[in-house]
Amino acid sequence: MKQLLLTACSAFVLTLSPTLIMAQKNKPKGAGFIDKSNMDLSVKPGDNFYLYANGNWLKNNPVPASQTRWGNFNILAENNEQRLRSLAEDAMKNPTDDMVSGRVGRFFQSYMDSAAIEQAGIKPVQPLLDKINGLKNKKEIMQEMATMRTMGMGSPLFGFYIGQDSKNASEYITRLSQGGTSLPDRDYYLKNDSRSKSIRAAYVSYMTDLFQYIGDEAATAAKKAQQILDLETGLATIQWSRVEMRDPEKTYNKYAVSDLKNLTPDWDWNVIFSNLKVSNVDSVVINNPEFFKAADALFVSLPEDIWKSYLQWNVLKSAAPYLTNKFVERNFEFEKVLTGQKEIKPRWQRASRLTDGMLGELIGQLYVKKYFDQNSKDRMLKLVKNVQETFAKRIQRLDWMSDSTKIQALKKLEAIVNKIGFPDKWKTYDGVVIKKDELFNNLRSISQYRYNEMVDKLGKPVDKTEWGMTPPTINAYYNPVNNEIAFPAGILQAPFFDFKADDAMNYGGIAAVIGHELTHGFDDQGRKFAANGNLHNWWTDQDASRFDTLAQKVVKQYNSFVVNDSLHLNGKLTLGENLADLGGLAIAYEAFKNTPEGKSDKKIDGFTPDQRFFLSWAQVWRGNILPESAAQLVLIDPHSPGMYRVNGVVANMDAWYQAFDVKPGDKMYKPESERIKIW
């Protein structure tokens, strides 16, 4: 279809008159990037800027049946999945490098080979289920919990990983975290509203069916399911909330391994670490010590059979999306209850996404070779430099921060490392064996590689060349322990970034994202990390207090926003992202005003440069979402919904009021004294 469309357009261009050809050549740069037909011009910008900018698009673009939400991120994701599919299918047919394209092609083929998956039935997981059935006591059960992690079969009871030591970012350390639950958040177990109850009932039904699929009688399956729900509810009860878990100081609790006996007297950590393939561990960081103390008591109190059922469930829930169609469909039926999604994504889409998720730095090599060029990287580096320099000037002008803290803030900003596009050093996936007709074994091979790669880091220097996202990812991030920002190749496309766009569009898009990630280094979490990545207080007490006072104003402002007519946003959960949005757009705007276009008043598509800047930001976040998904995200997502990522930010920026002549009486109007300015 795409090729036919391009052919038709080429033929049309040949028939254009010389006058029309000249008119096209004379179109100003950036023309066409704002389509008024997508806007709702009947809405006053000052009443609801998000709807003014996107209203007709929202009306004309409902959420497709195979999606839970629909906006620019989803459109780009679908385009990327098409790209990944094309790359994988080419690799499948014509592998040019067995270690890269060969493995990519075979992995994609193994997911697409539904006949082989149906023929295998439950054979891939049967040995694991049988092994669990044969466990004789609590000691063996705890050992199996550890072993399952090494194979990628879930994280029963608690979380474990090797990561950088927040207070010594140049070294890796063993980290233990609260966990063991399956539903998206502890509140799903603890709240007694009708939605939470219906989700728990659906969860029990889902577990019951999967146990029956592996041969349990209906009554036995139902009993196991209820016992697992009760067990996970017990774990949820002793977990901290997501807001509490955002505090990097509260969640940094360092223990000598010899002292873990006092916390969990019934767990033999020497045996556990041995089964986790970790040796020479002298200390660990635990995010919630109270959880481990209570989890030890829970482990002792429940009989072996319940724990064995729980381990079987961890196998089944991890494997269900990759087993026979019966498992896949039942897994999706439960997901529908959580998210409201009506249809499962096509198989090729799931295969593309999984290939990126499991072999991201193999298919990533193919992706950047075809879809990313040095010009994009060079342009991004210039944008980052401009935004970073602008941020430095803004820090110097802050009226609430003392000079001594400003010096440290500027040092941190200057030390931030920029990663653009893709890694300098690619992962090799040494030892990973991929066969074209063994999906489950392929997944296990990759999971074991990734696990071994992780535990092998312990005792070695930190590798700061590693990326936390794959090259095709449409996202960006800030990593506080490395003090770095990263922009994968996937996000460097319209509406975020386009060579054909004018500066207003690119600064309202990707430059605001750059500013957002930079600001994360100075949000309520990031500000607690120093320039070298260590969790260390570099603030004066007075400056920290002033910052917290300003941040609480942001919490209060976002607490007032309502989703689905009843659910209020959690201003504390979303604080970091809201601070990054507020800082990011303000920094990007000032950087934009340093460009020739930013200094002009020349209109394009009928809008001034300033108006185009804010419209670009609004267009980035446009999207529809299903009510079920919106309700879920209010509980678990640290990001505010798109409408409030737009309206919540622009209502605090003086330039927006001037650009759209927003006055008292308009619904979004805030007196200047109430507009929050931090960074």
RAURPE-V552350 format. One record per backbone hydrogen bond with DSSP energy under -1.0 kcal/mol. CO is the residue of the C=O (numbers start at 0). NH is the residue of the N-H. E is the energy in kcal/mol with one decimal. If there is no record, write none. Layout:
<<CO	NH	E> <CO	NH	E>>
This chain:
<<0	4	-2.3> <1	5	-2.5> <2	6	-2.2> <3	7	-2.4> <4	8	-2.4> <5	9	-2.3> <6	10	-2.1> <7	11	-2.0> <8	12	-2.4> <9	13	-1.4> <11	14	-1.2> <12	15	-1.4> <16	20	-2.4> <17	21	-2.3> <18	22	-2.2> <19	23	-2.3> <20	24	-2.1> <21	25	-1.8> <23	26	-1.2> <27	30	-2.0> <29	32	-1.7> <34	37	-2.0> <35	38	-1.2> <37	56	-2.3> <39	42	-1.8> <43	46	-1.8> <43	47	-1.9> <45	667	-3.1> <47	51	-2.4> <48	52	-2.6> <49	53	-1.6> <50	54	-3.1> <51	39	-1.8> <53	57	-2.5> <54	58	-1.9> <55	59	-2.0> <63	66	-2.0> <64	341	-1.2> <64	342	-3.3> <67	625	-2.7> <69	623	-2.8> <70	74	-2.6> <71	75	-2.7> <72	76	-2.3> <73	77	-2.6> <74	78	-2.3> <75	79	-2.8> <76	80	-2.5> <77	81	-2.0> <78	82	-2.1> <79	83	-3.1> <80	84	-2.4> <81	85	-2.4> <82	86	-2.6> <83	87	-2.8> <84	88	-3.0> <85	89	-2.3> <86	90	-2.2> <87	91	-2.2> <88	92	-2.0> <89	93	-3.3> <96	99	-1.2> <96	101	-3.0> <99	103	-2.3> <100	104	-2.8> <101	105	-2.2> <102	106	-2.3> <103	107	-2.4> <104	108	-2.3> <105	109	-2.1> <106	110	-1.5> <107	111	-2.0> <108	112	-1.5> <111	113	-2.1> <112	116	-1.6> <113	117	-2.6> <114	118	-2.2> <115	119	-1.8> <116	120	-1.3> <119	122	-2.1> <121	125	-1.6> <124	128	-2.3> <125	129	-2.8> <126	130	-2.2> <127	131	-2.0> <128	132	-2.2> <129	133	-1.5> <131	134	-1.5> <136	140	-2.0> <137	141	-2.7> <138	142	-2.0> <139	143	-2.3> <140	144	-2.1> <141	145	-1.6> <142	146	-2.4> <143	147	-2.7> <147	150	-1.0> <147	152	-2.5> <148	151	-1.4> <155	157	-2.4> <158	176	-2.2> <160	174	-2.8> <162	172	-3.3> <164	167	-1.7> <165	534	-4.0> <167	170	-2.3> <169	461	-1.1> <170	164	-2.8> <172	162	-2.2> <173	284	-2.3> <174	160	-2.0> <175	286	-2.0> <176	158	-3.3> <184	187	-1.4> <185	188	-1.5> <185	189	-1.3> <186	190	-2.8> <192	196	-2.2> <193	197	-2.3> <194	198	-2.1> <195	199	-2.2> <196	200	-2.3> <197	201	-2.2> <198	202	-2.2> <199	203	-2.3> <200	204	-2.1> <201	205	-2.3> <202	206	-2.6> <203	207	-2.6> <204	208	-2.3> <205	209	-2.2> <206	210	-2.4> <207	211	-1.9> <208	212	-2.1> <210	215	-2.2> <211	214	-1.8> <216	220	-2.9> <217	221	-2.4> <218	222	-2.0> <219	223	-2.5> <220	224	-2.4> <221	225	-2.1> <222	226	-2.2> <223	227	-2.4> <224	228	-2.3> <225	229	-2.4> <226	230	-2.4> <227	231	-3.0> <228	232	-2.3> <229	233	-1.9> <230	234	-1.7> <231	235	-2.7> <232	236	-2.1> <235	238	-1.1> <240	244	-2.1> <242	245	-1.2> <243	246	-1.5> <246	250	-1.9> <248	251	-1.2> <252	285	-2.9> <254	283	-2.7> <255	258	-1.7> <256	259	-1.3> <258	261	-1.2> <259	263	-3.2> <263	266	-1.8> <266	268	-1.1> <267	271	-2.4> <268	272	-3.0> <269	273	-1.6> <270	274	-2.2> <271	275	-1.5> <272	277	-2.8> <273	276	-1.2> <281	256	-2.1> <283	254	-3.1> <284	175	-2.7> <287	291	-1.2> <288	292	-2.1> <289	293	-2.3> <290	294	-2.9> <291	295	-2.0> <292	296	-1.3> <293	297	-2.2> <294	298	-2.6> <295	299	-1.9> <296	300	-2.0> <297	301	-1.6> <302	306	-1.4> <303	307	-2.5> <304	308	-2.2> <305	309	-2.2> <306	310	-2.2> <307	311	-2.3> <308	312	-2.4> <309	313	-1.9> <310	314	-1.7> <311	315	-2.6> <312	316	-3.1> <313	317	-1.3> <314	318	-2.0> <315	319	-2.5> <318	321	-2.6> <319	322	-1.2> <323	327	-2.3> <324	328	-3.0> <325	329	-1.8> <326	330	-2.6> <327	331	-2.1> <328	332	-2.2> <329	333	-1.6> <330	334	-1.9> <331	335	-2.3> <333	337	-1.4> <334	338	-2.8> <335	339	-2.6> <345	349	-1.9> <346	350	-2.6> <347	351	-2.4> <348	352	-2.4> <349	353	-2.4> <350	354	-2.3> <351	355	-2.0> <352	356	-2.3> <353	357	-2.6> <354	358	-2.6> <358	361	-1.8> <358	362	-2.3> <359	363	-1.3> <361	365	-1.1> <362	366	-2.3> <363	367	-2.6> <364	368	-1.4> <365	369	-1.2> <366	370	-3.1> <367	371	-1.5> <372	376	-1.4> <373	377	-2.8> <374	378	-2.5> <375	379	-2.3> <376	380	-2.3> <377	381	-1.7> <378	382	-2.2> <379	383	-3.0> <380	384	-2.2> <381	385	-2.4> <382	386	-2.7> <383	387	-3.0> <384	388	-2.4> <385	389	-2.1> <386	390	-2.4> <387	391	-2.0> <388	392	-1.8> <389	393	-2.1> <390	394	-2.4> <391	395	-2.1> <392	396	-1.1> <394	397	-1.3> <401	405	-2.1> <402	406	-2.0> <403	407	-1.2> <404	408	-2.5> <405	409	-2.8> <406	410	-1.8> <407	411	-2.2> <408	412	-2.6> <409	413	-2.5> <410	414	-1.5> <416	484	-2.8> <418	486	-2.4> <419	421	-1.7> <420	488	-2.1> <428	431	-2.0> <434	437	-1.1> <437	441	-2.3> <438	442	-2.5> <439	443	-2.2> <440	444	-2.4> <441	445	-2.4> <442	446	-2.7> <443	447	-2.7> <444	448	-1.9> <445	449	-2.7> <446	450	-2.4> <447	451	-2.7> <448	452	-2.7> <449	453	-1.9> <450	454	-2.6> <451	455	-1.9> <453	456	-1.5> <456	459	-2.6> <462	465	-1.0> <469	472	-1.8> <470	489	-2.5> <472	474	-1.3> <476	485	-2.4> <478	482	-1.0> <478	483	-1.5> <482	416	-2.1> <483	478	-2.5> <484	418	-2.4> <485	476	-1.9> <486	420	-3.2> <487	490	-1.2> <488	491	-1.3> <490	492	-1.9> <492	495	-1.6> <492	496	-1.1> <495	509	-2.7> <497	500	-1.2> <501	505	-1.9> <502	506	-3.2> <503	507	-2.1> <505	510	-2.4> <508	512	-1.5> <509	513	-2.6> <510	514	-2.7> <511	515	-2.3> <512	516	-2.5> <513	517	-2.6> <514	518	-2.5> <515	519	-1.3> <517	520	-1.3> <518	521	-2.6> <522	526	-2.4> <524	527	-1.9> <525	528	-1.9> <527	535	-1.8> <529	532	-1.9> <533	529	-3.1> <533	535	-1.0> <539	543	-2.5> <540	544	-2.1> <541	545	-2.1> <542	546	-2.6> <543	547	-2.5> <544	548	-2.0> <545	549	-2.1> <546	550	-2.9> <547	551	-2.1> <548	552	-1.0> <549	553	-1.3> <550	554	-2.2> <551	555	-2.4> <552	556	-2.3> <553	557	-2.5> <554	558	-2.2> <557	560	-1.2> <560	568	-2.4> <562	565	-1.6> <562	566	-2.0> <566	562	-4.1> <569	573	-2.3> <573	577	-2.6> <574	578	-2.8> <575	579	-1.9> <576	580	-2.4> <577	581	-2.7> <578	582	-2.7> <579	583	-2.8> <580	584	-2.3> <581	585	-1.4> <582	586	-2.6> <583	587	-2.3> <584	588	-2.4> <585	589	-1.9> <586	590	-2.4> <587	591	-2.6> <588	592	-2.1> <590	593	-1.2> <591	594	-1.9> <594	598	-1.4> <596	599	-1.2> <603	606	-1.9> <606	603	-2.3> <607	611	-2.6> <608	612	-2.1> <609	613	-2.0> <610	614	-2.5> <611	615	-2.4> <612	616	-1.7> <613	617	-2.1> <614	618	-2.5> <615	619	-1.9> <616	620	-1.1> <618	621	-1.1> <621	71	-1.2> <623	69	-3.1> <625	629	-2.6> <626	630	-2.4> <627	631	-1.9> <628	632	-2.7> <629	633	-1.8> <631	635	-1.7> <632	636	-2.8> <640	644	-1.6> <641	645	-1.2> <642	646	-3.0> <645	649	-2.5> <646	650	-1.6> <648	651	-2.1> <649	652	-2.0> <652	656	-1.2> <653	657	-1.8> <654	658	-2.5> <655	659	-1.9> <656	661	-2.1> <662	665	-2.3> <665	668	-1.4> <670	673	-2.2> <671	674	-1.0>>
